[in-house]
Amino acid sequence: MALKNGDQYKASLAKLRPNIYKWGKLIEDVTTHPATRLHVESVSHSYDAAFTEETGIFTRTSHLTGQKAHRWNTLMASAEDVLANSQMKRAQFHRTGTCQGATCAGWTALNALWAVTYEADKEYGTPYHQRIKDYFALVEDHSFALAGALTDAKGNRALSVAQQPDADSYLHVVEVKPDGIVVRGCKAQICGVAAAHEIICVPGSAHGEADKAAALAFAIPRDVQGLTIVETRRPSDSRDEEEGWDSPKAGGITQAFLLFDDVFVPNERIFLCGEYLYTGLFLHYFTAIYRAAIGACVAGQGDVMIGAAINMIKANGLNQKTFQEKLNQMAINNEITYGIGLGAMFKGEQHASGVWIPDPLLAHVNKTQVATLPYQTKVLAQEISGGIAETGCFPAYQDFQSPEYGDKLVRALTAGIDGKERAKAARLVEWLTVGGGIPGCMHGGGSPEGAKLVVRKSEPWTKFAECAQKIADAGKEY
């Protein structure tokens, strides 16, 4: 099967072994449990989109078979492919208002590994690149959703991997067998795992020779034996599990800690194992692809924030003209991050392996803007919407249902529109700006300070100074 619809996707997830916990309890079915259902539902929209008029965004011709496949199951081989990635991400936010992690980081990791394994094989004669090809075929054939696990627990940040008092601060090899490896450790704050079939585990840092036990890249089923997944808390997450409008129900995000306790990984699913010199290169390729596209994510949610703010203007009985300059600035913020990402894509180049790598400098510049501009957009949305949205200071959904006083609450909230509709509009702005709808702008995909370091290393400072000196010297004869 090359394509799944949303129902088929959810049915396939429901068959996985339960190994995800939240609130101290095992989640038996991620497709129905209140803590995970919304994220699964949001990803299912992307599966359904493969059969709509937007198939040019959500599908691509397979690089392996020439048949139509889900975009997140294919290789990004051109600037147009990474552009379509951005278009898909922006459209996903339009549908659900939130991140769809299971169609993002794992797929990006596979594309980066396509280049890294190609280079590692040339140097070491390893079989990794063929394994990536075979795994891509498996992913496409089963229409998998893929989580990407980069960030390790890390322990004491002042110490290297080998110096950590707790070796499990990093995911690492504990045993090498003829048919595979055994790994232990923790990956932390991993997005979209509950909605994924498979997890692509990759280095979250550049490692040295002493740390080569953590120089790993491999793929595992989400329900593999020995893996325990613990969902994190988020703003408004208990509201997500309630009935009513106190939290939007179109989508949601999940993040988790992955606890590996002697997990076996067969050889055919191992893509790096000890080749520490390639961990930094992997991050170089991964961040170029990921950070070029992340501007589309925040632009997509920014679009929804603009719409939510406009609806609050109407709900409050006011005129859009009064707030148009603020709305303009919100739109400018969105297009800056989106546009810098597109610039990175079209300034990129095709790697010898066939994957397209966006321009790293512009990709990292984009990250610095993603870490700042969306917060300005959120403040503007709150300012336009008023205190009812910014503070969320009005009674709970259940109170509006009270036969004793619910109708009086509705009347109290009624302004330009009915009180119930105004409450829903206000809760959406609250969710988008201070609640569970917030994507990882600041540190999602890495820290802005790390991006600034790449910018500092990439800019030709001396060349700029020489250009300026030549221009200044041109006037000496006068």
C-alpha positions as CSV (number, residue, x, y, z in Angstrom):
1,M,0.0,0.0,0.0
2,A,1.5,3.3,-1.0
3,L,-1.2,5.7,0.4
4,K,-3.4,5.6,3.5
5,N,-6.3,7.7,4.4
6,G,-6.9,9.1,7.8
7,D,-9.0,6.2,9.1
8,Q,-6.6,3.6,7.8
9,Y,-3.7,5.6,9.5
10,K,-5.6,5.6,12.8
11,A,-6.4,1.9,12.5
12,S,-2.7,1.1,12.0
13,L,-1.7,3.1,15.1
14,A,-4.3,1.4,17.2
15,K,-2.6,-2.0,16.5
16,L,0.7,-0.9,18.1
17,R,1.7,-2.3,21.5
18,P,0.7,0.1,24.3
19,N,3.9,1.6,25.7
20,I,3.0,5.3,26.2
21,Y,2.2,6.7,29.7
22,K,0.7,10.0,30.9
23,W,-0.6,11.0,34.3
24,G,1.1,7.8,35.7
25,K,-1.1,5.5,33.6
26,L,-0.7,3.4,30.5
27,I,-2.5,4.7,27.4
28,E,-4.1,1.7,25.8
29,D,-5.1,3.4,22.5
30,V,-3.5,6.6,21.3
31,T,-6.2,7.2,18.8
32,T,-8.9,7.5,21.5
33,H,-7.2,8.5,24.7
34,P,-7.8,12.2,25.5
35,A,-4.1,12.9,26.0
36,T,-3.1,11.8,22.5
37,R,-6.2,11.8,20.4
38,L,-6.0,15.4,19.2
39,H,-2.5,15.0,17.8
40,V,-3.4,11.8,16.1
41,E,-6.5,13.4,14.7
42,S,-4.4,16.4,13.4
43,V,-2.0,14.1,11.6
44,S,-4.9,12.1,10.1
45,H,-5.9,15.3,8.3
46,S,-2.6,15.1,6.4
47,Y,-3.3,11.5,5.4
48,D,-6.7,12.5,4.2
49,A,-5.3,15.4,2.2
50,A,-3.5,12.9,-0.1
51,F,-7.0,12.3,-1.6
52,T,-8.1,16.0,-2.0
53,E,-7.3,18.8,-4.3
54,E,-4.2,19.5,-2.3
55,T,-2.4,16.4,-3.4
56,G,0.3,18.4,-5.0
57,I,1.4,19.5,-1.5
58,F,0.7,16.4,0.5
59,T,2.0,13.8,-2.0
60,R,4.9,13.4,-4.3
61,T,6.1,11.0,-6.9
62,S,8.2,8.4,-5.2
63,H,12.0,8.5,-5.8
64,L,12.0,4.7,-5.5
65,T,8.9,3.4,-7.4
66,G,7.7,6.3,-9.5
67,Q,4.3,5.9,-7.9
68,K,2.4,8.5,-5.8
69,A,3.4,8.5,-2.1
70,H,2.9,10.6,1.0
71,R,5.3,13.5,0.8
72,W,6.8,12.6,4.2
73,N,7.8,9.2,2.9
74,T,9.9,10.5,0.0
75,L,13.3,12.1,-0.7
76,M,13.6,15.9,-1.1
77,A,15.7,16.0,-4.2
78,S,15.1,19.5,-5.5
79,A,14.4,23.1,-4.4
80,E,10.8,22.5,-5.4
81,D,10.6,19.5,-3.1
82,V,11.7,21.5,0.0
83,L,9.4,24.3,-1.1
84,A,6.5,21.8,-1.1
85,N,7.6,20.7,2.4
86,S,7.1,24.3,3.5
87,Q,3.8,24.7,1.7
88,M,2.6,21.5,3.4
89,K,3.6,22.7,6.8
90,R,1.8,26.0,6.4
91,A,-1.3,24.2,5.2
92,Q,-1.1,21.8,8.1
93,F,-1.3,24.7,10.5
94,H,-4.2,26.1,8.6
95,R,-6.1,22.9,9.2
96,T,-5.4,22.4,12.9
97,G,-3.5,25.4,14.3
98,T,-0.7,23.2,15.6
99,C,2.4,21.2,14.8
100,Q,2.2,17.8,13.2
101,G,5.5,16.4,14.4
102,A,5.0,12.9,13.0
103,T,5.3,14.2,9.4
104,C,8.3,16.4,10.1
105,A,11.4,15.6,12.1
106,G,11.7,11.9,11.4
107,W,11.3,12.5,7.6
108,T,13.9,15.4,7.8
109,A,16.3,13.0,9.6
110,L,16.0,10.4,6.9
111,N,16.8,13.0,4.2
112,A,19.9,14.2,6.1
113,L,20.9,10.6,6.7
114,W,20.6,9.9,2.9
115,A,23.5,12.3,2.4
116,V,25.5,11.3,5.5
117,T,25.4,7.6,4.8
118,Y,26.4,8.2,1.2
119,E,29.6,10.0,2.4
120,A,30.3,7.5,5.3
121,D,30.1,4.6,2.9
122,K,32.6,6.2,0.5
123,E,35.1,6.7,3.4
124,Y,34.6,3.5,5.4
125,G,33.0,1.0,3.0
126,T,30.0,0.7,5.3
127,P,26.6,-0.6,4.1
128,Y,24.6,2.3,5.5
129,H,23.4,4.0,2.3
130,Q,21.8,0.8,0.9
131,R,20.1,0.4,4.3
132,I,18.6,3.9,4.1
133,K,17.3,3.0,0.6
134,D,15.7,-0.2,1.8
135,Y,14.2,1.5,4.9
136,F,12.8,4.3,2.7
137,A,11.1,1.5,0.7
138,L,9.6,0.1,3.9
139,V,8.4,3.5,5.1
140,E,6.7,4.2,1.7
141,D,5.2,0.8,1.4
142,H,3.5,1.1,4.8
143,S,2.8,4.8,4.7
144,F,4.5,5.4,8.0
145,A,4.4,8.5,10.1
146,L,7.9,9.1,11.6
147,A,9.0,10.8,14.8
148,G,12.5,12.1,14.9
149,A,14.4,11.7,18.2
150,L,17.4,14.0,18.4
151,T,17.6,15.6,21.8
152,D,19.3,13.5,24.6
153,A,18.7,14.1,28.3
154,K,22.3,15.4,28.2
155,G,22.9,15.4,32.0
156,N,25.5,18.0,33.1
157,R,25.9,20.3,30.1
158,A,29.5,21.2,31.2
159,L,30.5,17.5,30.7
160,S,31.0,15.5,27.5
161,V,29.1,12.2,26.9
162,A,31.9,10.1,28.2
163,Q,32.3,12.2,31.4
164,Q,28.6,12.0,32.4
165,P,28.2,10.3,35.8
166,D,25.0,8.7,34.4
167,A,25.8,7.1,31.1
168,D,22.1,6.9,30.3
169,S,22.0,10.7,29.9
170,Y,22.7,9.9,26.3
171,L,21.3,7.1,24.1
172,H,24.3,4.8,23.7
173,V,25.4,1.3,22.6
174,V,25.8,-1.1,25.5
175,E,26.4,-4.3,23.4
176,V,27.3,-5.1,19.8
177,K,26.0,-8.4,18.5
178,P,26.5,-10.2,15.2
179,D,22.9,-9.3,14.1
180,G,22.6,-5.9,15.7
181,I,23.2,-3.6,18.7
182,V,21.6,-3.1,22.2
183,V,21.1,0.5,23.3
184,R,20.2,2.3,26.5
185,G,19.5,5.9,27.5
186,C,17.0,8.7,27.2
187,K,15.8,10.9,24.4
188,A,13.9,13.9,25.8
189,Q,11.1,16.2,24.7
190,I,10.5,14.4,21.4
191,C,7.7,15.7,19.3
192,G,4.9,13.6,17.8
193,V,5.8,10.2,19.0
194,A,2.2,9.3,20.0
195,A,1.2,9.8,16.4
196,A,4.1,7.9,14.8
197,H,4.6,4.3,13.7
198,E,8.4,4.5,13.8
199,I,11.0,6.6,15.5
200,I,14.2,7.7,13.7
201,C,16.9,8.1,16.4
202,V,19.8,10.3,15.5
203,P,22.7,12.3,17.2
204,G,21.6,15.5,18.9
205,S,25.2,16.7,19.2
206,A,28.5,16.5,17.4
207,H,30.5,13.9,19.2
208,G,34.3,13.1,19.5
209,E,36.1,9.8,19.6
210,A,35.6,9.4,23.3
211,D,31.9,9.7,22.8
212,K,31.5,7.4,19.9
213,A,29.1,5.0,21.8
214,A,26.5,7.8,21.4
215,A,27.3,8.3,17.7
216,L,24.2,6.5,16.6
217,A,21.5,6.6,13.9
218,F,18.8,4.0,13.6
219,A,15.1,3.3,13.2
220,I,12.8,1.5,15.6
221,P,9.1,0.7,15.7
222,R,7.4,2.9,18.2
223,D,6.3,-0.1,20.2
224,V,9.6,-1.9,20.2
225,Q,10.3,-4.0,23.3
226,G,12.3,-2.2,26.0
227,L,11.1,1.3,25.1
228,T,8.9,3.2,27.6
229,I,7.4,6.5,26.4
230,V,6.3,9.1,28.9
231,E,4.2,12.0,27.7
232,T,5.1,15.5,29.0
233,R,2.8,18.1,30.4
234,R,2.0,21.2,28.4
235,P,0.0,24.4,28.9
236,S,-3.8,23.6,28.7
237,D,-3.2,19.9,28.3
238,S,-5.8,19.0,30.9
239,R,-8.2,21.3,29.1
240,D,-7.6,19.3,25.9
241,E,-9.1,16.3,27.7
242,E,-12.3,18.1,28.7
243,E,-15.5,18.7,26.8
244,G,-16.4,22.1,25.3
245,W,-14.6,25.1,24.0
246,D,-12.1,25.8,26.7
247,S,-9.4,24.3,24.4
248,P,-9.8,24.0,20.6
249,K,-10.3,20.4,19.5
250,A,-9.0,20.7,15.9
251,G,-5.5,19.5,16.8
252,G,-2.9,19.3,19.4
253,I,0.8,18.4,20.0
254,T,2.5,15.7,22.0
255,Q,6.0,15.6,23.4
256,A,7.6,12.7,25.2
257,F,10.6,11.3,27.1
258,L,11.8,8.0,25.5
259,L,13.4,5.6,28.0
260,F,15.4,2.9,26.3
261,D,16.1,-0.1,28.5
262,D,18.3,-2.6,26.5
263,V,16.5,-2.1,23.2
264,F,17.7,-4.3,20.4
265,V,18.2,-2.7,17.0
266,P,18.8,-5.1,14.0
267,N,21.6,-4.4,11.6
268,E,19.3,-3.5,8.7
269,R,17.9,-0.6,10.8
270,I,21.3,0.9,11.8
271,F,22.6,3.9,9.8
272,L,25.5,5.1,11.9
273,C,27.2,3.2,14.7
274,G,30.4,4.8,16.1
275,E,31.3,7.0,13.1
276,Y,31.6,10.0,15.4
277,L,33.1,12.2,12.7
278,Y,29.7,12.1,10.9
279,T,27.6,13.3,13.8
280,G,28.4,16.9,13.2
281,L,27.9,16.5,9.5
282,F,24.5,15.0,10.1
283,L,23.5,18.0,12.2
284,H,24.8,20.3,9.5
285,Y,22.5,18.8,6.9
286,F,19.5,18.2,9.2
287,T,19.4,21.8,10.5
288,A,19.7,23.2,7.0
289,I,16.7,21.3,5.9
290,Y,14.7,21.7,9.1
291,R,15.4,25.4,9.7
292,A,14.7,26.4,6.2
293,A,11.2,24.9,6.6
294,I,10.4,25.9,10.2
295,G,9.5,29.5,9.1
296,A,6.5,28.0,7.3
297,C,5.3,26.4,10.5
298,V,5.3,29.7,12.5
299,A,3.9,31.5,9.4
300,G,1.0,29.0,9.2
301,Q,0.1,29.4,12.8
302,G,0.6,33.2,12.4
303,D,-2.0,33.1,9.6
304,V,-4.4,31.4,12.1
305,M,-3.6,34.1,14.7
306,I,-4.5,36.8,12.2
307,G,-7.8,35.1,11.5
308,A,-8.5,34.6,15.2
309,A,-7.7,38.3,15.9
310,I,-10.0,39.5,13.1
311,N,-12.8,37.3,14.5
312,M,-12.2,38.8,18.0
313,I,-12.5,42.3,16.5
314,K,-15.9,41.4,15.2
315,A,-16.8,39.6,18.4
316,N,-16.0,42.7,20.4
317,G,-18.2,44.8,18.1
318,L,-15.3,46.8,16.7
319,N,-14.1,47.8,13.3
320,Q,-11.1,46.0,11.6
321,K,-9.8,49.4,10.3
322,T,-8.9,50.4,13.8
323,F,-6.5,47.5,14.1
324,Q,-5.3,47.1,10.4
325,E,-1.7,48.4,11.1
326,K,-1.3,45.7,13.8
327,L,-2.7,43.1,11.4
328,N,-0.3,44.2,8.7
329,Q,2.6,43.8,11.1
330,M,1.5,40.2,12.0
331,A,1.4,39.4,8.3
332,I,4.9,40.9,7.8
333,N,6.2,38.8,10.6
334,N,4.8,35.7,9.0
335,E,6.1,36.4,5.5
336,I,9.6,37.2,6.9
337,T,10.1,33.7,8.3
338,Y,8.4,32.1,5.4
339,G,10.4,34.1,2.9
340,I,13.9,33.6,4.5
341,G,13.2,29.9,4.4
342,L,12.4,30.0,0.7
343,G,15.6,31.9,0.1
344,A,17.5,29.2,1.9
345,M,15.9,26.5,-0.2
346,F,16.6,28.1,-3.6
347,K,20.1,29.1,-2.6
348,G,20.8,25.5,-1.7
349,E,22.3,22.8,-3.9
350,Q,21.9,19.1,-4.6
351,H,24.2,16.8,-2.7
352,A,26.0,14.1,-4.7
353,S,23.7,11.5,-3.2
354,G,20.7,13.3,-4.7
355,V,19.1,15.0,-1.7
356,W,18.7,18.8,-1.8
357,I,20.4,20.7,1.0
358,P,19.2,24.3,1.6
359,D,21.7,27.1,2.2
360,P,22.9,26.6,5.8
361,L,23.5,30.3,6.5
362,L,20.0,31.5,5.5
363,A,18.5,28.5,7.2
364,H,20.1,29.5,10.5
365,V,19.3,33.1,10.0
366,N,15.7,31.9,9.7
367,K,15.9,30.1,13.0
368,T,16.9,33.4,14.7
369,Q,13.8,35.1,13.3
370,V,11.6,32.1,14.2
371,A,12.8,32.6,17.8
372,T,11.6,36.2,18.0
373,L,9.0,37.2,15.4
374,P,6.2,34.7,16.4
375,Y,6.2,36.1,19.9
376,Q,5.6,39.6,18.5
377,T,2.8,38.2,16.5
378,K,1.3,36.6,19.6
379,V,1.5,39.9,21.6
380,L,-0.3,41.7,18.7
381,A,-3.0,39.0,18.6
382,Q,-3.5,39.5,22.4
383,E,-3.5,43.3,22.1
384,I,-6.1,43.3,19.3
385,S,-8.3,40.7,21.0
386,G,-8.5,42.4,24.4
387,G,-8.3,41.2,27.9
388,I,-10.9,38.5,27.5
389,A,-8.5,36.6,25.2
390,E,-5.1,37.6,26.7
391,T,-6.0,36.7,30.3
392,G,-8.7,34.1,29.4
393,C,-10.5,35.6,32.4
394,F,-14.0,34.3,32.0
395,P,-15.8,31.2,33.4
396,A,-15.3,27.6,32.3
397,Y,-17.4,25.9,29.6
398,Q,-19.2,23.9,32.3
399,D,-20.5,27.0,33.9
400,F,-22.1,28.2,30.7
401,Q,-24.1,24.9,30.7
402,S,-25.5,25.6,34.2
403,P,-29.3,25.7,34.3
404,E,-29.1,28.2,37.2
405,Y,-26.8,30.9,35.7
406,G,-25.4,29.8,32.4
407,D,-27.8,32.0,30.3
408,K,-26.7,35.0,32.4
409,L,-23.1,34.3,31.6
410,V,-23.9,34.1,27.9
411,R,-25.6,37.5,28.1
412,A,-22.6,38.9,30.0
413,L,-20.2,37.9,27.3
414,T,-22.4,38.9,24.4
415,A,-21.0,41.9,22.4
416,G,-20.7,42.0,18.7
417,I,-21.8,38.4,18.5
418,D,-23.5,35.8,20.8
419,G,-21.7,35.2,24.1
420,K,-21.0,31.5,23.4
421,E,-19.4,32.4,20.0
422,R,-17.3,35.2,21.6
423,A,-16.1,32.7,24.3
424,K,-15.0,30.2,21.6
425,A,-13.2,33.0,19.7
426,A,-11.4,34.2,22.8
427,R,-10.3,30.7,23.9
428,L,-8.7,30.2,20.5
429,V,-6.6,33.3,20.8
430,E,-5.7,32.2,24.4
431,W,-4.7,28.7,23.2
432,L,-2.6,30.1,20.3
433,T,-0.8,32.7,22.4
434,V,-0.3,31.2,25.9
435,G,-1.8,27.7,25.7
436,G,-1.2,24.4,24.2
437,G,-1.2,25.6,20.6
438,I,2.2,27.3,20.9
439,P,4.8,25.6,18.7
440,G,8.4,25.3,19.8
441,C,9.5,28.7,18.4
442,M,12.4,29.5,20.7
443,H,14.1,26.1,21.1
444,G,12.2,23.8,18.8
445,G,14.8,22.3,16.4
446,G,17.7,23.7,18.5
447,S,18.5,26.9,20.3
448,P,18.7,30.3,18.6
449,E,22.2,30.8,20.1
450,G,23.4,27.8,18.2
451,A,22.0,29.3,15.0
452,K,23.8,32.5,15.7
453,L,27.0,30.6,16.1
454,V,26.6,29.1,12.6
455,V,25.9,32.6,11.3
456,R,29.1,33.9,12.9
457,K,31.2,31.1,11.4
458,S,29.6,31.3,8.0
459,E,29.7,35.0,7.2
460,P,32.9,36.2,5.3
461,W,33.7,39.0,7.7
462,T,37.2,39.6,6.3
463,K,35.9,39.8,2.8
464,F,33.3,42.4,3.8
465,A,36.1,44.5,5.4
466,E,38.2,44.2,2.3
467,C,35.3,45.4,0.1
468,A,34.8,48.4,2.3
469,Q,38.5,49.2,2.3
470,K,38.6,49.1,-1.5
471,I,35.7,51.5,-1.7
472,A,37.3,53.8,0.8
473,D,40.6,53.7,-1.0
474,A,39.1,54.5,-4.3
475,G,38.8,58.2,-3.2
476,K,42.5,58.6,-2.1
477,E,43.6,60.4,-5.3
478,Y,41.1,63.1,-4.5
